[in-house]
Amino acid sequence: MNDLTHVNRQGRARMVDVSAKDATLRRARAAGKVLMAPSTLELVRTGGTKKGDVLGVAQVAGIQAAKHCWELVPMCHQVALTGVDISFELEEDGVAVEAVCTCRGETGVEMEALCAASVAGLTIYDMCKAHQRDMVIADVRLLEKDGGKSGHFVREDGR
């Protein structure tokens, strides 16, 4: 268990002390996708859902999720984010979501980016569920992270 950074000598959970780390520029990109029927996708494209602007609300939700990640994931540090951007691509089978988070700090922002992509997807689902209940939120994953001691990571499969 000594290799796990979030476990103390007694084998219990702990929040890692990052106070000795240097503050560096850190950036992470994460993605996910909401799979949906063409008719639901058309409602997203045209703004025809009963709840309004799906992507506008999902964008704000993703940003809020990144800002509150530390409150949701027990061992995450409160990170002073310097930027969060959420983007969407309407694809043939649904909506692709990408989240980018940046900070200058002692610990990375990959959890914030993953949280942002996840909650943006959940929000799309919530706003479209009156039209389609069997949508799937899929493939939430880290695409890239940079900064800190571990260096630059890029997902090998590129997606």
C-alpha positions in Angstrom: 0.0 0.0 0.0 3.0 2.3 0.3 2.8 3.0 -3.4 -0.7 4.6 -3.1 -0.3 8.2 -2.3 -3.8 8.6 -0.8 -3.2 5.9 1.9 -1.4 6.5 5.1 0.9 4.1 7.0 -2.1 2.6 8.7 -3.8 1.9 5.4 -6.4 4.6 5.8 -7.3 7.3 3.4 -5.5 10.6 3.6 -5.3 13.8 1.6 -1.8 14.1 0.1 0.3 17.0 1.5 1.5 19.0 -1.6 3.0 21.9 0.4 6.6 21.0 -0.6 5.8 20.9 -4.3 6.6 23.8 -6.6 3.7 25.8 -8.1 3.8 25.3 -11.9 1.5 25.9 -14.8 -0.8 22.8 -15.1 -3.3 22.0 -17.8 -5.6 19.0 -18.4 -8.0 18.0 -21.2 -10.8 15.5 -20.7 -13.7 14.3 -22.9 -16.9 12.3 -22.9 -19.8 11.7 -25.1 -23.6 11.6 -24.8 -25.0 9.1 -27.3 -28.5 9.9 -28.5 -31.0 9.3 -31.2 -30.9 11.5 -34.3 -34.2 13.1 -33.4 -32.9 14.1 -29.9 -29.7 15.4 -31.5 -31.8 17.6 -33.8 -33.6 19.1 -30.8 -30.2 20.0 -29.3 -29.0 21.5 -32.6 -32.2 23.6 -33.1 -32.8 24.5 -29.4 -36.1 22.6 -29.5 -35.9 20.9 -26.1 -38.5 21.8 -23.5 -35.8 23.0 -21.1 -34.1 25.4 -23.5 -30.5 25.9 -24.6 -28.9 22.5 -23.8 -25.3 23.3 -24.7 -25.4 26.7 -23.0 -26.6 25.2 -19.7 -24.2 22.2 -20.0 -21.3 24.6 -20.5 -22.1 26.5 -17.3 -22.6 23.2 -15.5 -19.2 21.9 -16.6 -17.5 25.0 -15.4 -19.3 24.9 -12.1 -18.3 21.2 -11.7 -14.6 22.0 -12.3 -14.8 24.7 -9.6 -16.5 22.4 -7.1 -14.6 19.2 -7.8 -12.8 19.3 -4.5 -16.2 19.2 -2.7 -17.3 16.1 -4.7 -14.2 13.9 -4.8 -13.0 13.4 -1.2 -9.2 13.5 -1.6 -9.0 16.3 -4.2 -7.4 19.5 -3.2 -9.1 22.8 -3.7 -7.5 24.1 -6.8 -7.4 27.8 -7.7 -8.4 27.4 -11.4 -7.2 30.0 -13.8 -9.3 28.8 -16.7 -12.0 26.4 -17.6 -13.4 25.9 -21.1 -16.0 23.4 -22.3 -16.6 22.7 -25.9 -19.1 20.5 -27.8 -19.1 18.8 -31.2 -22.4 17.6 -32.6 -21.6 14.2 -34.2 -23.8 11.7 -36.0 -24.5 9.6 -32.9 -24.5 12.3 -30.2 -22.7 15.2 -28.5 -19.0 15.0 -27.8 -17.8 17.0 -24.8 -14.3 18.3 -24.2 -13.2 20.2 -21.0 -9.9 22.0 -20.5 -8.8 23.2 -17.1 -5.7 25.3 -16.2 -4.1 26.5 -13.0 -0.8 27.5 -11.5 -0.4 25.4 -8.5 1.1 22.5 -6.6 -1.2 19.8 -7.9 -2.8 18.9 -11.2 -6.2 19.7 -12.7 -7.1 16.3 -14.3 -9.8 15.6 -11.8 -11.3 19.0 -12.4 -11.3 18.4 -16.2 -12.8 14.9 -15.8 -15.5 16.3 -13.4 -16.3 19.1 -15.9 -16.7 16.7 -18.8 -18.8 14.3 -16.7 -21.2 17.0 -15.4 -21.6 18.6 -18.8 -22.6 15.2 -20.1 -25.0 14.7 -17.2 -26.6 18.1 -17.9 -27.1 17.2 -21.5 -28.8 14.0 -20.4 -31.0 15.9 -17.9 -32.1 18.5 -20.4 -33.0 15.9 -23.0 -34.4 13.1 -20.9 -38.0 14.2 -21.6 -37.4 13.3 -25.2 -35.2 10.2 -24.8 -34.6 8.2 -21.6 -32.1 5.7 -23.1 -29.3 8.1 -23.9 -25.8 6.9 -22.8 -23.0 9.0 -21.2 -19.9 7.2 -22.5 -16.1 7.3 -22.8 -15.3 9.9 -20.1 -11.5 9.9 -20.1 -8.4 12.0 -19.6 -7.0 13.1 -23.0 -3.9 15.1 -21.9 -2.3 16.6 -18.9 0.8 18.8 -18.6 2.8 20.4 -15.7 4.3 19.2 -12.5 6.8 16.5 -11.8 5.1 13.8 -13.8 5.4 15.8 -17.0 3.3 15.7 -20.1 0.8 12.9 -20.7 -1.1 12.4 -23.9 -3.6 9.5 -24.3 -2.0 7.0 -26.6 -5.1 6.2 -28.7 -5.6 9.9 -29.3 -9.2 9.9 -28.6 
